[in-house]
Amino acid sequence: MPPDAHPTAVVVLVTTPSADSAAGIARALVGEGLCACGNVVPGIRSIYRWEGEIHDEPEALLVLKAERRLVPALKERLPQLHPYQVPELLVLSVEDGLDPYLAWVAASVRTG
């Protein structure tokens, strides 16, 4: 791993039925200290298979910045907040980034 890599920072992707739904989830997770920030990307189009049928639906994408140690808590909390039966939660490792930003992420989430 490069010396400037940040193995603790993660980006979490969550699709939601609307921008308002994504914003509500982000507010809750930021408020609870489970992520430092949530970006709402409205107007995406998702094509997927669910229960044997192909769906083509408008959605919003929620992009969360968090710490890897909080992923288990996110996996527990997200289904409680999300309207979908099986919400998307994909965790992407952050290979590198601006040190002050990554320090802000670490300082903005709960410590315990």
N, C-alpha and C positions, 0 to 999 in steps of 0.2 A: 504494500500500500504506500502511495507517495506520502512524504512527510506532512504535506498540507491537507491530506484527506480528512474528512470529518465523518467518521463512521456512525456518529450518534444522530445526525440530522436525517430526517426522512421527509418525503413528500407523499401525501396520501390523496388518492383520487377517489371521489365519490360522485356518482351521478344521482340526480334528484328529478322529480317530476316538474319542478319549476324553480325559478330564481328565488322566489319568496321562501320556498321550502329549504333551499340551500342556505339562504341567509339565516333562517331560524336555527338550522343545525349548527352553522358556524358560530352564531352568537352563543349558543349553549356550550359548545365545546371550548371556545375561547374563554368564556366566563368560568368554566369549570377547570381551566388550566390544562386541558388535555391537548391543546395545540396553541401555537403562538399567533396564528393568523389563518384566515380562510378567505380565499378569492373565489368569487362567484362569477362563472362564465356562462351567461345566458345564451339561449339560442342554438344549442347543439342539437343534432339529429342522431338518434340512436336506432340502429337496425340490429335486432337480436332475436334469438329463438327463446321462447318461453312456453312451457307446457305444450310442446309440439307444434307451436305456430310461430310464424315469422311476424314480428312486430316492427313497425316503423313509426317512432314516436318523437315528439319534441321533448327535450330535457334540458337541464342545466348541469354544468359540471362544477363541483366544489373541489378546490385544490387547497389542501391543508398543509401547513408546515409544522412539524412536530419533532419530537425526540423519539428514537427507537424504543427506549425504555417504556414509553407510554402507549405503544401499539397494543399490548394486551388490554389496557383500559379502554382504548378507542374501540377495539373489537367487541368489548362488552357493552359500551355505552351507545354506539351508533345504532344498533338495531332497536334500541329503546326510543330513539328520536326520529327514526326514519320511517316513512309511510310504506316502503316496499317490504314485501315478505322476505326477500333476499336482497339486501342492499349491496351495492358494489363498495368494496373497500380494498384498494390496491395500494401497497406500500412500496415506494421506490427509494432506494438508497441515494443519498447525496454524495457524490464523489468528491466535489470540491465546491467552494463558493467564497464570497467575500467574508473574511474573518469577522468584521464587526457585525455583519448581518447574522451569521451563524451564532455568534455570541448572544445577539439579541433574542434569537429563537430559544436558545438554551435558558436565558434569563426570564423569558416570558411564560414558561410553562411551570406547572407545579413541581415542587422538589421531592415530594414524598409519594 
